[in-house]
Amino acid sequence: MNSVKSMFVRCRVLGIKIRALKRAKETVLEDTASVKGVRYDGAKVTSSNKKDLSDVLIEIQNRSDKIDLQIMSTVHELNELREQVIKMIGMVERGANADVKQAILLDRYINCMTWNETAKSNHYVRETAVRLGADAIREISEKVRNSHILSH
């Protein structure tokens, strides 16, 4: 996989990861609500070593904090990568389909749409959207290779 394509894929993967982390955070918040909703003032049936409510809430808060750290670091990396990817998408200039190709790349790699969603959003069948996306990435790759944009 060439470096341009890998950057685009990495951008999409990070976007999907952030969405998953946000869902995980929502689950943790639901756990908190569930724990707080349990009645703890009833008669104790056993004298086991079970944690009390505050221990459980602290554990849930720690999980939430870890997810927040992951989200922050991923968002930071994603923002830097998105800036580069959006600049590269702007390099698509060839032909009458340039705007469409740019829209397809934005939907697929910035908005993290599936190919089916991308095709529907741009009024194409899936195969055409995939082909136009591949053509655009090929065009960007050629321009990057010729201008050495990615060489650090």
N, C-alpha and C positions, 0 to 999 in steps of 0.2 A: 504494500500500500504506500503510495507516495505521501510526502509530508503534508501537502495541501489537503488531500483527502483525509489523512489521519487527524489533522487539526479540526476539520469539519466534524468528523465522527466524534472526536473527544469533546467538542463543544456540545453536541447533542447528548452524549452520555452524561456529561456533568449536569445538563439541564434536567434530564430524567432522574438523576441521582438526587438533586435538590427536591424535586417533587416527591420522591419516595421518602426522603428525610422529613419533609413537612408532614406527610401522612403518618410517619412514625411518631412525630411530635404530637399530633392530634390523638393518637392512640394512648400516649403517655398521659395527656391531659384527661382523656376519658377514664383512664385508670385512677387518676386522682379523684375525679368526681365519683367514681364507683366506691372507692375506699371511704370517702367522706359520707357517702350515703348509707353505709352499713351502721347498724345500731350497736354501739359498744357498751351501753349502760345496762344490759341485761345481766342475769345471774351467770356467773362463771361456772362452767360445767367441769372443766379440767384445769389442772395446774401445770400445763405443759410450758415449754420454753418458747411459745409463739411470741412473735414481735407485737408490740403494742402499736396503736395508730400512728403515733409520732415517728416511730422507726420506719414504718411502711411509707409514710409520706416523705420522709427524708430520702429513702431509697428511690422513690419515684422522682423526686426533685433532682437527684444526682443523675438519673437516666436522662431526664429532660435537659440538664445542663450539658451532658456529653453530646446529645443530639444538636443542641444549639451551637456548640463549638464546631462540630462537623459541618453544619449548615454554613456558618460564617467562613470557614476556610474554603469550602467548595464554592460559595458565592464569589469570594475574592478571586479564585482561580478562573471561574467562569467569566466574570466581568472582563478580565484581562484578555482571555481567549476570544470572547465575543467581539471585542473591539477589533482585533486582528481579522477575524472571520468576516465581519461586516465590511471592513475595508477591502478585503479580497473579493467579496461579492460585488462590490462596486466596480471591479475590474472587468466584469462581463459586459462587453460592448458590441460583440459581433452580431450582425443580422437583426432581422425584424423581431426576433424572439428574445432579445436581451432583457427586456422588462419582465417577461414571463419567466425566463431562466432565473433571474434574480429573485423573483417572488417564490419560485419553487425552492431555491436554496434557503431563503429566509424561513419559509414554512417548515422545511425538513430539519434544518440544522440549528436555527435560532429558536423557533417555536416548538421544536421537538415533536412535530407531527409524524404520524406513520406515512408510508408512501400512499396508502389509500386515501387518508385525510388530505394529504398534499395535493393529490390528483383532483379530488373532488373540489377542494378550495380554489383550484386554478382552472376548473372545467376541462380536465383532460382525463383520459383513461390512465390507469396506473402505469402501464408500460411506457406511454408517452412521457409522463412526468419523470419517470426514472431515467429515460433516455435524455431528456432535456437537462436534468440535473447532472447526469454524467458528462454531457457535452460541456456544460458550464464549468464543471470542475476541471475538465481537460483543458479548457481555454485558460482558466486561472493558473493551472499548473505550468502551462507553456509560458505565460507572462512572468510568473514567479521565477522560473528557470532562467529566462532571458534577462531578468532584472536583478536576480540574486537577492530578492526581498527577504527570504527566510534565512539567508546565511548570517549567522550571528558573529 
